[in-house]
Amino acid sequence: MAATVTPAVDEVALSPAEIRAWKGLIKAHASLVKRLDAELEASHGLPLSHYQVLVSLDHAPTKKMRMCDLADSVHLSRSGLTRLVDRLEREGLLCRACCTADARGSYAVLTDEGQRRLAEARPTHLAGVRRDFVARFSPEELEMLAGLWERVVPEEPPV
């Protein structure tokens, strides 16, 4: 007679509630990002990924960030960020600067043109976030959601 093997908890299928929660997160994120990206691109010629880089630089105290920190901030691989920074540099929205403390590192620096384009796009972005996300929840629900997300990904930088 063969022994019965009990699967480990992580090998058991997700419950219907777990599946709904996970799929809901994925679908909501994809839908919101797609809408914001399309709106920013149509209104300002600035895709959401570009906007997020500019916002991160704008929030930095000196309007510059090490490339590795910027990649983490916008959730891109370092190679993905390098390609994006190349595009933003060609558009004059940022420039690169050498890191004097580490010759291997470099900074991305927000330019005046980058600040101008960000200022133009910011109202569109904020209106989209409010319309497509914030307005669908009460203040109490938003506080609850924020607390739940902080359990999953603590210490996120401000948007």
C-alpha atoms as one frame of an Amber mdcrd trajectory, in Angstrom:
protein
   0.000   0.000   0.000   1.410   3.399  -1.040   1.816   6.086   1.581  -0.455
   9.112   1.240   1.477  12.292   0.646  -0.044  15.471   2.006   0.946  18.439
  -0.169   2.612  21.388   1.492   0.427  24.454   1.974   2.216  26.283  -0.848
   1.376  23.439  -3.257  -2.382  23.593  -2.633  -4.493  25.485  -5.161  -5.677
  28.946  -4.240  -9.154  29.266  -2.791 -11.842  31.037  -4.839 -11.494  34.128
  -2.610  -7.706  34.111  -3.008  -8.047  33.808  -6.785 -10.589  36.673  -6.931
  -8.369  38.897  -4.785  -5.241  38.155  -6.821  -6.930  38.447 -10.216  -8.699
  41.597  -9.060  -5.396  43.221  -8.139  -3.830  42.274 -11.480  -6.840  43.410
 -13.533  -7.273  46.666 -11.592  -3.589  47.556 -11.918  -3.468  46.743 -15.634
  -6.675  48.661 -16.359  -5.657  51.763 -14.391  -2.156  51.836 -15.895  -3.534
  51.378 -19.422  -6.022  54.248 -19.011  -3.532  56.637 -17.402  -0.886  55.794
 -19.994  -3.276  56.413 -22.892  -4.517  59.685 -21.421  -1.030  61.042 -20.690
   0.225  59.983 -24.114  -2.745  61.532 -25.933  -2.759  64.773 -23.948   0.956
  65.343 -23.424   2.923  62.873 -25.548   4.263  61.527 -22.252   3.703  57.842
 -21.482   3.084  56.866 -17.859   6.545  55.281 -17.542   8.149  58.597 -18.554
   5.880  60.485 -16.152   6.838  58.189 -13.257  10.560  58.774 -13.848  10.047
  62.539 -13.967   7.968  62.470 -10.756  10.631  60.447  -8.947  13.309  62.941
  -9.981  11.078  65.875  -9.065  10.610  64.467  -5.546  14.350  63.981  -5.054
  15.832  66.805  -2.936  18.325  67.864  -5.622  16.156  66.793  -8.599  18.634
  63.976  -9.267  18.886  60.297  -8.374  21.411  57.539  -8.823  20.320  55.327
 -11.694  20.064  52.241  -9.462  17.817  54.082  -6.993  15.682  55.479  -9.801
  15.228  51.977 -11.256  14.007  50.749  -7.869  11.734  53.773  -7.496   9.903
  53.138 -10.773  10.027  49.327 -10.567  12.160  48.787 -13.674  15.224  46.667
 -14.248  18.430  48.641 -14.536  18.670  47.856 -18.249  15.028  48.867 -18.771
  15.634  52.135 -16.967  18.785  52.794 -19.004  16.779  52.522 -22.233  14.056
  54.781 -20.832  16.592  57.345 -19.605  18.183  57.329 -23.075  14.807  58.317
 -24.557  14.136  60.966 -21.929  17.623  62.388 -22.432  17.066  62.610 -26.214
  13.841  64.526 -25.491  15.733  66.900 -23.185  13.648  65.940 -20.140  16.631
  64.805 -18.118  20.377  64.557 -18.400  23.014  62.282 -16.946  25.690  63.370
 -14.503  28.706  61.485 -13.204  28.731  60.297  -9.640  31.917  61.662  -8.083
  31.724  59.222  -5.154  31.492  56.170  -7.424  32.966  56.289 -10.926  30.793
  53.334 -11.965  27.577  55.119 -11.012  25.730  57.969 -12.629  22.830  60.232
 -11.857  19.720  61.078 -13.808  19.000  64.792 -13.390  15.669  66.475 -14.123
  16.057  69.357 -16.589  14.021  72.557 -16.741  12.222  71.129 -19.776  11.482
  67.951 -17.798  10.036  70.029 -14.965   7.922  71.995 -17.445   6.528  68.856
 -19.125   5.870  67.261 -15.741   3.992  70.354 -14.556   1.832  70.226 -17.708
   1.069  66.515 -17.310   0.576  66.425 -13.533  -3.043  67.743 -13.542  -4.010
  65.110 -16.129  -2.406  62.347 -14.083  -3.952  63.476 -10.806  -7.400  63.880
 -12.386  -7.158  60.361 -13.835  -6.081  58.854 -10.514  -8.905  60.649  -8.714
 -11.541  59.769 -11.336 -10.567  56.139 -11.980  -9.419  55.124  -8.501  -9.879
  57.517  -5.576 -13.506  58.419  -6.354 -14.536  54.762  -6.169 -13.717  54.499
  -2.462 -14.653  56.274   0.752 -11.877  57.955   2.765 -12.070  55.056   5.233
 -11.720  52.488   2.453  -8.717  54.358   1.047  -7.052  54.283   4.487  -7.774
  50.571   4.721  -6.400  49.917   1.227  -3.268  51.932   1.982  -2.679  49.857
   5.103  -3.218  46.609   3.224  -0.798  47.573   0.421   1.794  48.643   3.011
   1.683  45.106   4.401   2.595  43.778   0.962   5.127  46.478  -0.036   6.282
  48.592   2.910   7.896  52.028   2.607   6.907  53.095  -0.920   7.948  56.609
  -2.021   5.179  59.195  -2.527   3.434  59.488  -5.891
